[in-house]
Amino acid sequence: MKKLFFFAIIPIKYEKETAIMKNFEERLRANNLKTTHQRLAILTEIDRAGHIDIDSLFKLITKSFPTMALGTLYRNITDLKNRLILSEVKVPLKKNVYEVTKEDHIHLVCQSCGKIEDFEPIKSVVFDEIADKSGYAIKATQVSITGVCQGCR
């Protein structure tokens, strides 16, 4: 029985990881980027971390790709940002971090531990009011709110 239970867990995890990888491959192809092992590793590590700065990402990536240069990582990050596959998040008083692009959302940043959490949805009356008063057609937003998380209070 234990063996059946053990083996039943592995395919579920494998299927989830395979689906995520296929999603990344499709996004790269849709944006005319080659599907390289390095790009897939970059996207996978950023997705696992949620939000990660370039130095931490470099440390993780070089475990799998020890010959990858920092310049190569920067070029790949730039290509992925330019194609809107990755987003750069500007965090007050911290290094910028990267995340896989998703729907607009707010970043909650703990000023004690540095944890970053996504808060959805971002669509609100405030943004509608800003658009009405300014005349801007708002295409995207990036909002970070600083506070103290529950774990640090």
N, C-alpha and C positions, 0 to 999 in steps of 0.2 A: 504493500500500500504506500509506504513512504516513497518508494521510487517513482510510482505513478504521480504522486503529489509533487515531488521535486521536478519531474520532467514536464508537468503541466504548467509550471511557472515560467520556465525558460522560453517556450514559444510565444507567450503573451508579451514578455519584455522584448523579445527579438522582433515580433511583429510591429510593436510600437516604434522601436528604433528604426526599423526598415521603412515604415510609413513616414517618419520625420525626415529620413535621408532622401526618400523619393520626392518629398515636398521641396527640399532644398535643391535637388537636381532639376526639378521642373522650373523652379524660380530662376535658377542660373540660366537654363536654356531659353526661357522666355525673355530674358534680358541679354541674350546673345553673349553670354559668358561661358567659357569652357568649364565643364564639370571636372575640376581637378581634385585630387585627394586633399591637397592643402586647403582649397576653398571649402570643401565639405568639412574638414576638421575645424576650420575657423568658425564656420556657422554652427557646428555641433557644440563646440566649447562655449560660444557666446549664448546659445540657446540653453545649455545646461546651467550656466551661471546666472542667466537672467539679465544682469548688468555687469559689465567687467571693463576695467581700464586696460590700456594697451600693454602695460608692463606685466600685469598678471596674466593676460592672454598669451603674451610671448612665452612666459615661463611654462604655461600649460602646453602650448603648441610644440615647443622644442622637446618635450618629452616624447612625442610621437614623430616629430620631424626635426631631429637634432641639427641638421644642416641648414634649416631655414634661417635666413638673415632677417634682422629687424626691418630692413628696407623692403624686403619681400612682403612681410606682414603688413606694413604701412600701405604698399601699393595695392594689395588685395583688399584691405579695409576701404581704401579710397574708391576702388572700383565698385565694391559692394554698396558703399554709401551713395555714390553717384547714380546707381541703378535703383536706389531706394529699397534695397534688400536689407541693409543695415541702417540704423539710425544712431546718430551721435547725441548723447544726452549731456547737456551742460548742467553740472551739479554745482550749486553754490559752495565755494571754498574747498573744492575737491577737483581732482583730475576728471576730465571728461570720461564718460563710460560709453560703451556700445551695447546695443540690444538689437535683436532681430526685429525688423519693422513690423508693427501691428497696428490695429486701430488706434486712433488718438486716445490718449489717456493722460492722467496726471501722475507725476512721480512724487511720492512721499519720501522725504529724506530725513533720517534720524540724525540729529546733530550730535548725539552722544556716541553711537556705535557706527554710524555711516551707512547703515542698512538702507537700501532703496527698494521701495515697494511700488507696484503699479496699482493705480486706483482708477476704476472705470465706472461708469462712462464719463467722458469729458464733455460731451455735448450738454450745454446748460444755457439757461436764460442769460447768464453773464456774457457769453460769447455772442449770442444773438443781439444783445443790447450793444455790445462793442461794434458789431458789424453795422447795425442800424445807425448809431451815432457817428461813426467814423466814415461810413461809405465804403469800407473795405469789403471785398468778397473774401472771407477767411477761407483759406485752402488747407492750412495745417496749423496746429498749435503745439507748443512745447511748454509745459508748466511744471515747475518743481515747487513743492511746498516743504518747508523745513519745520521740523518739530522734534518731539521726543517719542519714540515708539513705546508700545506697551511693555516690552521687555526691559527697557531702560528706566521706566518710571518707578 
